[in-house]
Amino acid sequence: MNEPSTLKEHELICFGMIAEWAGGPRQQLTLPPGSRVADLRKAAQERWPQLADTTYQVAVDQRLATDDTELESAREIALLPPFAGG
């Protein structure tokens, strides 16, 4: 069985300090099919350990997502740091 072919690459748009930690605003994460936001958070925190101590939101297709949101058909995934102001 060829494991890598079963993985799906997702493009992430990172904002603010998350983009700084990641080395730029556009990043790639590879996840297995059927992954959810919780899986993405785990993979992102393994890659960028600073996220583990940060409160951040994940948006999928321009909507704030919960950890159980599926990523299979996502066209856009964004990592959003805490924002101040309003």
C-alpha positions in Angstrom: 0.0 0.0 0.0 1.3 3.4 -0.9 0.5 5.6 2.1 1.5 9.0 0.7 -1.0 8.8 -2.2 -3.8 8.6 0.4 -2.8 11.9 1.9 -4.3 15.3 0.9 -2.4 18.5 0.8 -4.2 21.5 2.2 -3.2 25.1 1.6 -3.4 27.3 4.7 -3.6 31.0 4.8 -1.9 32.3 8.0 -2.4 35.7 9.5 -0.5 37.9 12.0 1.9 36.2 14.4 1.0 32.8 13.0 2.3 33.8 9.6 5.5 35.0 11.3 6.0 31.7 13.1 5.2 29.7 9.9 7.6 31.7 7.8 5.0 33.3 5.5 1.3 33.7 4.9 0.8 30.6 2.7 1.7 27.2 4.0 0.9 23.6 3.1 -0.2 20.8 5.5 -0.7 17.2 4.4 -3.5 15.3 6.2 -5.2 12.0 5.7 -8.6 11.9 4.0 -11.5 12.5 6.3 -9.5 14.9 8.5 -11.3 17.5 10.6 -10.2 20.8 12.1 -9.0 19.0 15.3 -6.6 16.9 13.1 -5.4 20.1 11.4 -4.8 21.8 14.8 -2.7 18.8 16.0 -0.6 18.8 12.8 -0.1 22.5 12.8 0.9 22.5 16.5 3.5 19.8 15.7 4.9 21.9 12.9 4.7 25.2 14.7 4.9 24.5 18.5 4.1 28.1 19.4 0.4 27.4 18.4 0.0 25.1 21.4 0.2 28.0 23.8 -1.9 30.3 21.6 -5.6 30.8 21.3 -6.4 30.9 17.6 -9.4 30.3 15.3 -9.6 28.2 12.2 -11.8 29.4 9.3 -12.9 27.0 6.6 -14.3 28.6 3.5 -14.5 32.0 5.2 -16.5 30.6 8.2 -15.2 30.1 11.7 -15.0 26.3 12.2 -15.3 24.0 15.1 -12.9 21.1 15.8 -15.3 18.6 14.2 -15.6 20.5 10.9 -14.6 18.3 8.0 -11.8 19.5 5.7 -12.3 17.1 2.7 -14.1 19.6 0.5 -12.5 22.8 2.0 -11.4 25.3 -0.6 -9.8 27.7 1.8 -8.4 27.2 5.3 -7.2 30.1 7.4 -5.4 30.2 10.8 -6.5 33.3 12.6 -4.6 34.7 15.7 -6.5 36.6 18.4 -7.6 40.0 17.2 -7.9 43.1 19.4 -10.2 46.1 18.8 -13.6 46.1 17.2 
